[in-house]
């Protein structure tokens, strides 16, 4: 049997061995561990094939598909945003209904910590991942740790911060459309000089929301001014940039990509004697506790974190509990991307 050029060039994986030999990943894994559950002929064939093509297992467990823990791992980039806590709640609802436990890890927007968390959990602690990428991972565009996990047969479902460079199931909102509709609502209220407070571009959702903001302005006859966009990398230092924006530009509205930015904008505006919403209207992403109980209350784009978590958990559990069928040669995985609907919740900051 001859391996394809693609397999010869890259490090061979359990999944690729399974495809070439027309057996399941479980069979390959057990054969390489010399399990007596597998017939001798098959075991020897798998072992010889793996040896010939220099298969080397990595430290992300070889027997992942065979050792069921009934536990789901969640990796989130930060805990301060209400959105991520609602996603966790959504995952736990479905997980508990189906007899699964949940382990939660925080990457703190660090690539290294995300890798360490994934390796720790994948080493027999969980059956599959639900994750949102860290800022550093998106900046580096290094997804080797996720690819390794998937290649070893462990399912991954990404949500919110995702990448097109990884083939897996994803649960997202249409960030660009949601931003477009939010800015359009400000334009419909007569606002003509609308600023944007967003994240740095390598954060996928920030870039998409910036694109939506830009299109809303241009499609509705307003001038695009790059000076009205400020990009925040560290929320702890955002007050300086926001203060300068409000002092230097005669703006009448701000679209913020999260509610922490929005409440900071309102606090600074109040110090400057600006009235909300008469002088300055504000809209934020994420309908969290801050938006509901701030003074004034904040108009938001709801991301439906509970539903996003529900859907992500359902997709993952369906994959985990589907019967392991013999893989046909060249069979490709079919992944789905589910888009959760958003809507605008009008509150005092725009009305």
N, C-alpha and C positions, 0 to 999 in steps of 0.2 A: 504494500500500500504506500502511495506517495502523498506526502503532505503538500497542501497548496503553498504557493510562494508566500502568501500573507502569514501563514503559520510558521514557515521556516524562518522568516525574518524576525518575528517577535517571540518573546518568551512564551512557551506553550503552557496552556492552562488545563485544568480539569475539564472544563466545558469543551475545549477543542479536542481533547483526547476522546471524550464521550462521543462527539459527533463523528470523528474519524472511524471509530470502532463500532458505531451504531449501538451503543449501550447507554445506560443512564449515568448521570454524574455520581449518583450513589454507588453504582457498581464500580466505577473507576476508583472512587475514594476507598471503598472497602477492599478492593483488590490490591491497592497500593499499601494498605495496612495489613495485607495477607489474611484478611478475614475468612474464616471457614464457611461463612454464609454464601460465599461465591464459589462456584465450581472451579476445580483446579485448572481446567483448560482456559477458562476466561481469565482467571487470576494471572496465569503465566503470560497470556497474550497481552494483557494490559501492562504488566510489569516490564515485559520485553520492549513494548512500544514506547513506554515512558523512558526507559533507560536509553533506547536508541536515539530519542530526540531530546535527551538531556533535561527531562522534566525535573524541576527542583521545587518542592513545596516552600511557600513562604511562611512567615510566622503568623499569618491569619489562618486559623485552624483548618487542617485538611479534612476533617470529618464533620464540617458544619452541617451538611445536609442530612446527617444521620443522627445527630444528637439534638433532639428537640427539647427546648427549655420552656416553651410556652411563654416566652418573654420577648417584648419588643423594645428595641433601643431607640431613644429619641436624642438627636443632637441638635441643639439650637445655638445661635450665635450670641444671644444676649437675653437676659431675663427682665430687663427694665421695661421693655415695651409690653404693654397689655396684650397686644396681638399674640405674642408667642405663648403666653400663659393660657389664652383661650384655645389655641391649637392643641396644647398639651391636654387640656380638659376634653376636647373633642376626641382625641386619640384614646384617652383613658376610658371614655364612655363605651366606645365600640370594643376596645380590648377587653374590658371587664365583662361585657356581655358575652364575649366569646371565650372566656376562661384564660385570658392572657394577662400577664403583669407587664408593667412598664418601668424601664430604667431611663432616667433623664440625665444627660450630660450637657455641660455648658462649654462651648469653645472659646468664649470671650473674644470672638472675632479673630482668634489666632489660628493660623494654619497648623502650627506645630501641635497645639492642644487638640485641634480637631482630629489630626492623624493619630495622636496618642489615645484619644477617646475611642476612636473607631477600632484601633488594634486591640485595645483592652476588651471592648465589648464583643468583638468578633471572635475572640479566642474562647469560644464555647459558652459565653454568658447569655447570648441572645440568639433568636432565630432570624431576625431581619431588622432593617434600619428605616426610620423615618427621619429626615434631616433637612435643615436649611443651611446653606453654605455660609461660612465665615467670610468677612471682608477680605482677609489676607489670602484665603483660598481663591477667591474670585480675582484678586489682584495678581497673584502668581500664575493663575490658570494651570495649576498643578493638581490633577485629580487622580494621581496614581493610586492612592489609598482606597478610593471608592471603586476604581476599576478592578483592583485586586480582589476586593470583597465580592463584587458582582461575578468576576470570573471564577471564583471558588464556589459559586452557586448560591450565594446569599442575596436575597432580594433587597433592593433599596428603593424607597419612595422619597423623592424630593418634593419640598413645598416652598412656596414664596420665592426665596433666593435659589434659583436653579441655573443650570447651564446646558446649552445645546451640545456641549462636547461629551456628555455622558448619556448613553442610551439606558434609560430606566423609566419607570412610571413617575409622573409628576402631577402635582396639584397646585394650581396657580389661580390668580385672578388676571384679568386683562388690565394690567397696570397702566398701559398707555391710554386705553379707552377711558378708564376711570378718571385719570388725571384730566383728560380732554373734557369730559363732562363736568368735572368740578370747576375748571377754569371757565368753561362756557357759561356756567351758572352765574359766575361773577360778572362776566361780560353782559349777560342778559339783565343784570341789576344796574347796568350803567357804569360799571367800573372800567376805566380806560388805561390805567397804568398799574399793571399787576406784576408783582415781583414773585420770585420763586426761591424758597429756601429748601435745599435738597442735599443729598449725600454726594460723595464723590462718584464719578462715572463708572468705576469698576464694580460698584455694587449694582447688580443687574436691575433691581426694582427702581433704584434712583434714576438710572439712565432712561428706563422706559417711561417713568413719570415725567421726566424732563422733556422727552419727545412729545408726550401728550400735551404738556403745557405749551410747547412751541407751536404745535399744529393748531391748537385752539386759538392762539393769538393770530396767526397768519390766515387761518380760514375765516376769521371773523373781522378782518379789515384792520387789525391793530398792528402797530409796529413792533417788531421783535428787537429788544435791546438786551444784549448779552450782559450789560452792566447791572441789570435787574435780577440776575441769577447769582446767588451765593451758594457755594458748595461746602458743606460742613463735614469734616472727617471725625472730629472729636466733639461730642455733645457738650463736654465740660467747658469748652472754649468758644461756644457758639455765640455767647452774649456780645462779644466784642464785634463780630462780623454783623450781627443783626442790628446792633446799635448804629453802626456806621451806615448800614443800608437805610434805616429809617431817618437818620439825620440828613443824609446827602441827597436822597431821591424823594421827589414829591409823589410818592405812590399812594394809591387809594385802596389797594387790596394786596394780600399776600396768600399764596398757596404754599403750604408747608407739607413736606412728605411724611411727617409723623407728628404726633400730638405733643411731644416734648418740645419740638421746634415751635409749634403753634403757641403753646402756653408761655414760652419765653418771649415770643414776639408781642403777645398781649401785655406781659409784665413790663417790657421796655416801653411800649406805646403808652401805657398808663403813666409811667414816670415822665414821659415827654409831654403829657397833657393831651394826647390824642384820644378821641372818643371812639369806642368800638360799638357798633359798626359804622357810625356816622362818618368819621374821618378815615377809618381803616377797617375793611372787611377781612376776615381771616377764615380760611378753610384748611383742614388737616386730613391726613390719612389716619385711619385706625380709630374706631369708635370705642375708646376705653374710658376708664374711670375719670381720668383727668379731664377729658372733653365734657363729660356729663356734669361734673361738679365744680369746674373752674368758674371764675367770675370775669366776664360773662361765659356762659356755656358755649362750646365750640361746635360749629358746623363741621361734620366729618364725612369722609368716604368710609363706609363700613367694609371691612375685608372678610367678614363672616368666618372668623377663626375657628369657631366651634364646628361649623360645617366642613371647613377645610381639614380639620383634624379627623372628623368622622370619615370623610371620603378617603383620606390617606390610610387610615387604619383598615378600612374595608378592603381597599386594593391590596394592601400588604397581606392581610389575613387570607384573602382569597388565593393569593399566590402560595402562601405557606401551606394551605390545606388542600390545594388541588393535588390530585393523585399524581405521583411521579410516574410519568410514562416513558417508555423507551424513546430516546431521541433518534429521529430519522437523520440521515446524513444531510448536512447543509441546512438543517432546520434552523430558522431564525426566530428569536424571541420577538413577540409582538407587545410593544409597550403602549400605554395610553397616557395622554395628557388631559386632565380634567380641568376645565375653567369654571371657577366659582363666580356667580354673579355678584356684583356690588351695587350699592345704591347710596344716594346722598341723604344724610340726616341733617335737616335744617335746624339750626339753633340760633342763639342770640348774636353770635359773632358775625352773622351776615344779614340777619333780619332786623 
